Amino acid sequence: MTGIPLIITFVISIVIMIIAISKFKVHPFLAIMGIALLLAIVVGIPLVDIAATDTTPARLGIATIIGAGFSGTFSSIGIVIILGALVGTLLERTGAAIKLADMVVNLVGKKRPELAIMIMGWIVSIPVFCDSGFVILDPIRKALRRRTQASSVAMTVALSAGLYASHVLIPPTPGPIAAAGSAGLADNLILVMGMGALISIPTLIAAYFYALYIGKKVKTVEDDEDLSVVSQTYEQLVAEYGKLPSGFAAISPIFMPIFLMALSSVVVAFKMTGDYITVIRFLGNPVIALTVGLLFGIYLLFVSGKIGEFNALTNDTLKIVGPILFVTAAGGVLGRVIASAGFVEYIKANAAAIATVGIFFPFIISAILKTAQGSSTVAIVTTAGILGSYAATDSLMVALGLNNPVLAALAVMAIGAGAMTVSHANDSYFWVVTNFGQMKAEEGYLTQTAVTLVMGIAAMAGIFAVSLFF
């Protein structure tokens, strides 16, 4: 199958996958794997491997392609996802996330509570899932609101936006890590982190001003409460964790991996050699760097007197990360099927038309998947799997002209921007935000859904602006 029928088949497959996940509640892993298998059969990929002859090239069978796509994803990024999630869990359980939030308040000041809570969310959600991050920081949001008499809605939207931006844009959150691995950037996570931080700037600026705007338009029960009645002060919240760790101890599980990866990137860029350089490059490998971060996290657990909980925390984390790993691997399978089916050759043959879409293609696909089925992580890993690696000549990434590390990192950003556009009733995060923010569903559409639309557009505008220089 070639040409237009091939493209139509691809579109129909994606639509069926979305309906299966969102309408019939089929688990994303089964939906993606099932569609990959059906698509492979329909487009004519051989059922078994075909050996090369004098007149025909070798062709891989469906089973081989599925196995290669699945194992390839696990080998490139699986350990990194697990380590990143473990670091996040340790920050949450030791009170380090609360300490980081306290440091931001001291830096920004109490006169700008919306900005303070947004930055808190942005920092905490780099290693911590946005859902968990909102639950962790919501008591601080309430305490800050009572102290400053700021709008509850503005504070809720600002916190949600800060958490969401880093959740979809910056590793070691599982979605961006998986996308980086699929894009061929598993060994260059520092580039993706830096790009995520850069694209976060216009995203957060737009969200901040929208939070201030909507805070004046929408009022909740929380806004009408007696501010003299404080159900839980910040001091009470801290007391629940016992003594909080020091600032350095709290930030080290995040800072050390970033520092080691950045240092390794510098020595590689300057082509430095020597025994010490070998050690630096070893420590800068994402797996090793995150292992160092994990060791700092374990130290936090030890000094907080909770080291006995480490085994249980690890089990809990693996239960959360497991489905993400399998969905990520399924996305890799679908991407390998697409690469083997002739889609890339067709797009290359029509490169002039496709070039007009360019960096917007990942955004569009990811936004459709996000809006249809609700999960940002599923949208990210599925879209990344479809695009493939910038280093693979048979990938959609190359066909779209995204064929160097910087453009590949921007494609990861575009996927993330699409994966936040938009959060509505089929998204668990929508209900976390509205419930903890004491908002009705219709108020959630004016706040959470609207701010994620604003953020997605702002992020994509920033991505497009940066792409003009490359």
Number of C-alpha atoms within 10 A of each C-alpha: 14 12 14 11 11 18 16 10 15 18 12 13 18 18 14 16 23 23 16 19 20 19 12 9 12 15 13 26 19 16 20 29 22 16 21 26 19 12 22 24 15 13 19 13 21 14 13 13 15 13 10 10 8 5 6 9 10 11 16 16 17 21 15 14 23 23 14 16 21 23 15 18 22 21 12 18 25 24 16 26 24 23 27 28 24 28 25 27 21 26 27 18 18 26 25 28 29 25 22 21 23 17 15 20 20 10 10 14 12 17 13 13 23 27 26 27 32 29 22 28 32 29 23 31 28 26 29 30 21 28 19 18 26 26 13 20 20 21 18 23 25 24 19 24 24 21 16 14 13 19 23 27 31 28 27 28 31 34 30 32 29 28 29 30 32 30 33 32 33 30 27 31 25 31 31 29 28 35 37 31 30 31 27 20 25 20 17 20 26 24 20 28 24 17 20 26 17 16 26 25 15 19 25 25 14 19 28 23 16 19 27 19 13 18 21 12 12 16 17 16 10 17 17 9 11 9 14 8 8 13 10 12 16 16 10 12 16 15 12 10 15 13 12 20 21 13 13 12 18 22 21 21 29 26 13 19 26 23 16 24 26 20 18 23 21 13 15 14 9 8 9 11 11 8 8 10 16 14 11 18 23 16 21 27 20 27 24 18 24 29 22 22 25 25 15 21 25 21 16 26 22 15 14 17 12 13 15 10 12 15 10 10 16 17 12 13 19 17 11 13 19 14 14 23 24 19 24 32 32 30 34 36 29 30 28 26 26 24 21 22 22 18 23 22 18 16 19 18 13 13 16 11 11 15 16 11 12 19 25 20 21 28 27 19 21 29 27 20 28 27 23 21 23 26 20 29 25 23 28 36 33 30 31 33 30 24 34 29 27 27 17 14 14 21 26 27 28 21 24 24 17 25 19 16 18 18 19 29 27 27 29 36 32 31 34 37 34 34 36 34 27 28 27 22 16 15 17 13 22 22 20 17 23 22 13 14 23 19 22 12 16 10 16 24 19 13 28 27 20 20 28 27 20 19 28 26 20 22 29 24 18 20 25 16 11 16 16 7 6 10
